[in-house]
Every structure is written in structure tokens, then in C-alpha cells.
Amino acid sequence: MKPELQKLVNDFLSGKGDTAAKAEEELLRLKDPECLEPILAHTLDWDSPLWLPAMKVVAAIGENEKTAAFLLGGLVSEDPMTREFAAWALRNAPQRKAFEALKHVAASDAVINARVWALHAIEAIALKYPEAAHEALEVLSAATADLDPSLRISAYDCIASLPLAECDAIIENAVNDSDRVIRTVNYPGWHEKRKSMRKK
């Protein structure tokens, strides 16, 4: 790592007021993947005050082998909170290589929040990589039949954002959902969102 970049990383990791804030601003501008290694660890450390700033920097850099490998490791962790945070991180910094692992988490993780964030990460990948949209829709559509209403809400919410015509019919299924809140509170918003997308 170049000395100038190393200094920025050190200032960022110091967490010291204006110094750290200025370093964050510069790292966001540079988007240099060389800075990733010392920063990535903070994206899954919910006790770290640098958790959100680190996530911003990682998200700004975008698709990257180091990021994908690190967050994929988080998805298969034995620690449930780490899996949840890894899925959340992949929602904010979508990595195409994480798609298959996210499908597994979304379908079968023991932690509902991990499954919810995995669905949103799959949505983010589909929006960034249109070629993945139809496969993403298969996963999201399956989740609309889950027994947990929070998972169904997340699945419908993600489907409502996808630029695929077949999403319209799936969203209309929500009006018959067994959960009253989904039928009466969530569905109208999704319906209007799809109608608005068709007009564009």
C-alpha cells in the first residue's frame, strides 16, 4: 500500500473525530481497493464504532474479490449474528459471486433476520446485474410462500422493485395473503409502485 493511502487508512481506523471523518471522505472519493484489507473486518464487527463508516467505504469500492471472499466467509460463519451482518453487508455492497451462498441463507438459515437480509442482498444483485434478475425472482417468489410473515413482506418488497413484467402478477398475490397487515397495509403500496413502474 502506498504511504499516502496507508496514512489515510490509519487516520480512518483511529476513529478520531475530524481526522477520521476527513480520511473517510477521501477514501470514499478514491475508491481504492488497496485499502480494503484492514477495513473489511469492521463491516462484521457490530461492536466497532467504525462499523457503518467501514461499510460505506466497502460499498463505494463495489465489486471486489477481497470483499466477496470476506463476506462469503461471514455468510457461512457458525455465529448467527455474523451471518446476519454479512447478509446485510451484501445488501449494501452487492457481490455477484455471493449469489449462490445468499440463496442458501435466504432459503434455510435458522436466523430469520439473516434470511431477510439475504433476500434484500439478492434484490441488490439483481438490480446491479440484470442478467441475474430472473434467477433472483425465483428465489424471492418462493419466499412469498414462507410461513413467516416478515420473510414474506421482505420477499414481496424486493419483488416490487425488480424491473420484470412478471413481478406484477406475483405482487397481486399479496392481496390474498393470510396476514392481514400484508393484505391491507403493505399490498396497496406495492401495487402502486408496480403501477408507477409500468408508466415509465
Secondary structure, DSSP 8 states (H G I E B T S, - for coil): --HHHHHHHHHHHHT-HHHHHHHHHHHHHH--GGGHHHHHGGGG-TT-TTHHHHHHHHHHH-S-HHHHHHHHHHHT-SSHHHHHHHHHHHHHS--GGGHHHHHHHHHH-S-HHHHHHHHHHHHHHHHH-GGGHHHHHHHHHHHTT-S-HHHHHHHHHHHHHS--TTHHHHHHGGGG-SSHHIIIIIHHHHHHHHHHHHH-
